[in-house]
Amino acid sequence: MKVMIIDDELHGLREMQRVLQEIGGLEIIGAYQDGLKAFLSITEQKPDIIFLDIEMPEISGIQLFNQIIETYGFISIVFVTAYDQYAIKAFELHAMDYILKPIEEERIRQAIKRAELYNKMVDQETESCSIRIECFKRFSLYKDNKLVNLNWRSKKCEELLAFVACHKGDYVSKAKIVDALWPDADREKGYNNLYATVYYLKKKMKEVGIGLAIESKKDKMRLDVTCIEIDIIKFEAFYKDNKSKEAKEIYKAMLLEEHDYLWCMTLQQKYDMMYMQI
């Protein structure tokens, strides 16, 4: 297992290295005091697990966590800190684990074991598969024509996936997503909610072997629909080709009819009008 350590304090960095070397069987691919340098090295180093300090200058561990998941997708990240007040935040971000300093070898072993079991589980689901998303009537996700029940911890995960699916691969500003899903949250809280939800969503997708790619570019985000069959995309294609029979078969009911998503009302009207014109 490839391990990366990020801690601005040299003592903390060396202590973690010592403990990991005593545990053995691990490849320490990087130990960084500079969070930004660590961030830029992830593409080349490809760590399986990152031990990340929270209280750091220039960029905090929480901010770095958000940047990592936004840029690289899911990576097992373990927060390591001397402050227990971040425990709730770590839980909200769905981090792999949360360890208090001074570190204990047994807690490090537990975190590594958890990451190993998780990675082993998801590696068994890495074979290619067909993915289908349905948005008419209710949001449904299928893998190899079988309905996937993800048992979301938060309904916002499903709503986020529905939101980006309904934009059919187009980039949408993160501000627009935040305003749609968390209209009552202030900007900082809204963005934190978005990053945490994206991380959890990618984690759940990886668990069931679905390679959904939620991509970010500057202040925008999108779902890569290249290898995904989405009913609204098919419906629009049939509509444009005047294939009324095929279009009617897809339009089961109003878009996301069984969900209370205020942001989809305009889209509901759009597809309802298209259906009536068939």
C-alpha positions as CSV (number, residue, x, y, z in Angstrom):
1,M,0.0,0.0,0.0
2,K,1.3,3.4,-1.0
3,V,1.2,5.9,1.8
4,M,1.5,9.7,1.8
5,I,1.9,11.9,4.9
6,I,1.1,15.6,5.0
7,D,2.0,17.5,8.2
8,D,3.5,21.0,8.5
9,E,5.3,20.1,11.7
10,L,8.6,18.2,11.1
11,H,8.2,16.3,14.4
12,G,4.8,15.0,13.5
13,L,6.0,14.0,10.1
14,R,8.9,12.0,11.5
15,E,6.8,10.4,14.1
16,M,4.3,9.2,11.6
17,Q,7.1,7.9,9.4
18,R,8.6,6.0,12.3
19,V,5.3,4.4,13.2
20,L,4.6,3.4,9.6
21,Q,8.1,1.9,9.2
22,E,7.6,-0.1,12.4
23,I,4.2,-1.5,11.1
24,G,6.0,-2.5,7.9
25,G,4.6,-3.7,4.6
26,L,4.0,-0.1,3.5
27,E,5.6,2.1,0.9
28,I,5.9,5.7,2.1
29,I,5.9,7.5,-1.3
30,G,5.9,11.0,0.1
31,A,6.2,13.0,3.4
32,Y,5.4,16.7,2.9
33,Q,5.3,19.7,5.2
34,D,4.0,21.8,2.3
35,G,0.4,20.8,1.5
36,L,0.4,22.4,-1.9
37,K,3.5,20.5,-3.0
38,A,1.8,17.3,-1.7
39,F,-1.3,18.1,-3.7
40,L,0.6,18.6,-6.9
41,S,2.5,15.3,-6.5
42,I,-0.6,13.1,-6.1
43,T,-1.0,12.6,-9.9
44,E,2.5,11.1,-10.1
45,Q,2.6,9.3,-6.7
46,K,-0.9,7.8,-6.8
47,P,-1.2,7.1,-3.0
48,D,-3.6,4.5,-1.7
49,I,-4.0,6.3,1.6
50,I,-3.1,9.8,2.8
51,F,-2.5,10.8,6.5
52,L,-3.4,14.5,6.6
53,D,-2.9,17.0,9.3
54,I,-5.7,19.6,9.8
55,E,-4.0,22.6,11.4
56,M,-1.6,23.8,8.8
57,P,-0.5,27.3,7.5
58,E,-1.4,28.6,4.0
59,I,-4.0,25.8,3.4
60,S,-5.8,23.8,6.1
61,G,-6.2,20.1,6.0
62,I,-10.0,20.6,5.4
63,Q,-9.3,22.8,2.4
64,L,-6.7,20.4,1.1
65,F,-9.1,17.5,1.5
66,N,-11.7,19.4,-0.6
67,Q,-9.2,20.1,-3.3
68,I,-7.9,16.5,-3.4
69,I,-11.4,15.0,-3.9
70,E,-12.4,17.7,-6.4
71,T,-9.3,17.1,-8.5
72,Y,-8.5,13.4,-8.1
73,G,-11.7,11.8,-7.0
74,F,-11.9,9.3,-4.1
75,I,-8.7,8.6,-2.1
76,S,-8.7,7.1,1.4
77,I,-7.8,10.1,3.6
78,V,-7.2,9.9,7.3
79,F,-7.2,13.1,9.3
80,V,-4.5,13.3,12.0
81,T,-4.8,16.2,14.5
82,A,-4.2,17.3,18.0
83,Y,-7.6,18.8,18.2
84,D,-10.8,16.8,18.8
85,Q,-13.1,19.5,17.8
86,Y,-12.7,18.5,14.1
87,A,-14.2,15.0,14.7
88,I,-17.7,16.1,13.6
89,K,-16.3,17.8,10.5
90,A,-14.3,14.7,9.6
91,F,-17.5,12.7,9.9
92,E,-19.4,15.1,7.7
93,L,-16.7,14.9,5.1
94,H,-16.8,11.1,5.2
95,A,-13.1,10.8,5.8
96,M,-11.8,7.2,6.1
97,D,-10.7,7.8,9.7
98,Y,-9.8,10.5,12.3
99,I,-6.8,10.0,14.6
100,L,-5.8,12.2,17.5
101,K,-2.2,13.1,18.4
102,P,-0.1,11.9,20.0
103,I,-0.6,9.0,17.5
104,E,-0.7,5.4,18.7
105,E,0.5,2.5,16.6
106,E,-2.7,0.5,17.1
107,R,-4.9,3.4,15.8
108,I,-2.7,3.7,12.7
109,R,-2.9,0.0,12.1
110,Q,-6.7,0.2,12.4
111,A,-6.9,3.0,9.8
112,I,-4.6,1.1,7.4
113,K,-6.7,-2.0,7.8
114,R,-9.9,-0.2,7.1
115,A,-8.4,1.4,4.0
116,E,-7.1,-2.0,2.8
117,L,-10.4,-3.7,3.3
118,Y,-12.2,-0.9,1.5
119,N,-9.8,-0.9,-1.4
120,K,-10.0,-4.7,-1.7
121,M,-13.7,-4.6,-1.7
122,V,-14.0,-2.0,-4.5
123,D,-11.2,-3.6,-6.6
124,Q,-13.5,-6.6,-7.0
125,E,-16.0,-4.4,-8.8
126,T,-13.7,-2.8,-11.3
127,E,-14.8,-4.7,-14.4
128,S,-16.5,-2.7,-17.1
129,C,-20.3,-2.6,-16.9
130,S,-23.2,-0.9,-18.5
131,I,-24.6,2.1,-16.6
132,R,-28.1,3.6,-17.1
133,I,-29.7,6.5,-15.4
134,E,-33.5,7.2,-15.5
135,C,-34.9,10.5,-14.5
136,F,-38.5,10.3,-15.7
137,K,-40.9,9.6,-12.8
138,R,-38.2,8.9,-10.2
139,F,-34.4,8.9,-10.2
140,S,-33.0,5.4,-10.7
141,L,-29.5,4.1,-11.3
142,Y,-28.8,0.7,-13.0
143,K,-25.7,-1.4,-13.4
144,D,-25.9,-4.1,-16.0
145,N,-29.7,-3.6,-16.1
146,K,-30.0,-4.2,-12.4
147,L,-31.3,-1.4,-10.1
148,V,-28.7,-0.2,-7.7
149,N,-29.8,0.5,-4.1
150,L,-27.2,2.7,-2.6
151,N,-28.8,3.4,0.8
152,W,-27.7,7.0,0.8
153,R,-26.6,8.4,4.1
154,S,-27.9,11.7,2.9
155,K,-30.6,12.3,0.2
156,K,-28.5,15.2,-1.1
157,C,-26.1,12.6,-2.7
158,E,-28.9,11.3,-4.8
159,E,-30.1,14.8,-5.6
160,L,-26.7,15.9,-6.6
161,L,-26.4,13.0,-9.0
162,A,-29.8,13.7,-10.4
163,F,-28.9,17.4,-10.8
164,V,-25.7,16.7,-12.9
165,A,-27.4,13.9,-14.8
166,C,-30.2,16.3,-15.9
167,H,-27.6,18.7,-17.3
168,K,-26.5,15.9,-19.7
169,G,-22.7,16.3,-19.5
170,D,-22.7,20.1,-19.6
171,Y,-20.6,22.0,-17.1
172,V,-22.6,23.8,-14.4
173,S,-21.2,26.4,-12.1
174,K,-20.6,25.2,-8.5
175,A,-22.4,28.3,-7.3
176,K,-25.6,27.3,-9.2
177,I,-25.4,23.8,-7.8
178,V,-25.0,25.1,-4.2
179,D,-27.9,27.5,-4.7
180,A,-30.1,24.7,-6.0
181,L,-29.3,22.1,-3.4
182,W,-28.5,24.2,-0.3
183,P,-30.4,27.5,-0.9
184,D,-30.4,28.4,2.8
185,A,-26.7,27.8,3.5
186,D,-24.2,30.6,3.4
187,R,-21.6,30.4,0.6
188,E,-18.8,28.7,2.7
189,K,-21.1,26.2,4.2
190,G,-22.7,25.5,0.8
191,Y,-19.4,24.8,-0.9
192,N,-18.3,22.6,2.0
193,N,-21.6,20.6,1.7
194,L,-20.9,20.3,-2.1
195,Y,-17.4,19.0,-1.7
196,A,-18.4,16.5,1.1
197,T,-21.3,15.3,-1.0
198,V,-19.2,14.8,-4.1
199,Y,-16.6,12.8,-2.0
200,Y,-19.3,10.6,-0.4
201,L,-20.9,10.1,-3.8
202,K,-17.7,9.0,-5.4
203,K,-17.0,6.7,-2.5
204,K,-20.4,5.0,-2.8
205,M,-20.0,4.7,-6.6
206,K,-16.6,3.0,-6.1
207,E,-18.1,0.6,-3.6
208,V,-20.6,-0.7,-6.1
209,G,-18.1,-0.7,-9.0
210,I,-19.7,2.2,-11.0
211,G,-17.2,4.5,-12.6
212,L,-19.2,7.7,-12.6
213,A,-16.9,10.6,-13.3
214,I,-17.9,13.9,-11.8
215,E,-15.4,16.3,-13.2
216,S,-14.4,19.8,-12.1
217,K,-12.9,22.6,-14.2
218,K,-12.2,25.9,-12.4
219,D,-15.6,26.9,-10.8
220,K,-17.7,24.4,-12.8
221,M,-18.6,20.8,-12.4
222,R,-20.2,18.1,-14.7
223,L,-21.0,14.4,-15.0
224,D,-19.1,12.7,-17.8
225,V,-22.0,11.0,-19.7
226,T,-19.8,9.5,-22.4
227,C,-20.4,5.9,-21.3
228,I,-23.7,6.4,-19.5
229,E,-27.2,5.8,-21.0
230,I,-29.5,8.6,-19.7
231,D,-33.2,8.5,-20.5
232,I,-33.7,12.2,-21.1
233,I,-30.8,12.2,-23.6
234,K,-32.5,9.3,-25.5
235,F,-35.9,11.0,-25.3
236,E,-34.5,14.2,-26.8
237,A,-32.8,12.3,-29.6
238,F,-36.1,10.4,-30.5
239,Y,-38.0,13.7,-30.3
240,K,-35.7,15.4,-32.8
241,D,-35.9,12.4,-35.1
242,N,-39.7,12.4,-35.0
243,K,-39.7,8.9,-33.5
244,S,-42.8,9.4,-31.4
245,K,-43.4,5.8,-30.4
246,E,-39.9,5.4,-29.0
247,A,-40.0,8.8,-27.2
248,K,-43.4,7.9,-25.6
249,E,-42.0,4.6,-24.3
250,I,-39.3,6.5,-22.4
251,Y,-41.5,9.2,-21.0
252,K,-43.0,7.2,-18.1
253,A,-44.1,10.3,-16.2
254,M,-43.0,13.8,-15.4
255,L,-39.3,14.3,-14.8
256,L,-38.4,13.4,-11.2
257,E,-42.1,13.4,-10.4
258,E,-41.6,11.5,-7.2
259,H,-39.0,13.9,-5.8
260,D,-39.5,17.3,-4.3
261,Y,-36.7,19.0,-6.2
262,L,-37.6,22.7,-6.7
263,W,-34.7,23.2,-9.2
264,C,-36.2,20.8,-11.7
265,M,-39.6,22.5,-12.2
266,T,-38.5,24.3,-15.4
267,L,-37.1,21.1,-16.8
268,Q,-40.3,19.3,-16.0
269,Q,-42.2,21.9,-18.0
270,K,-39.8,21.6,-20.9
271,Y,-40.1,17.8,-21.2
272,D,-43.8,17.9,-20.6
273,M,-44.2,20.3,-23.5
274,M,-42.0,18.1,-25.7
275,Y,-44.1,15.1,-24.8
276,M,-47.4,16.9,-25.7
277,Q,-46.0,17.8,-29.1
278,I,-45.2,14.3,-30.1
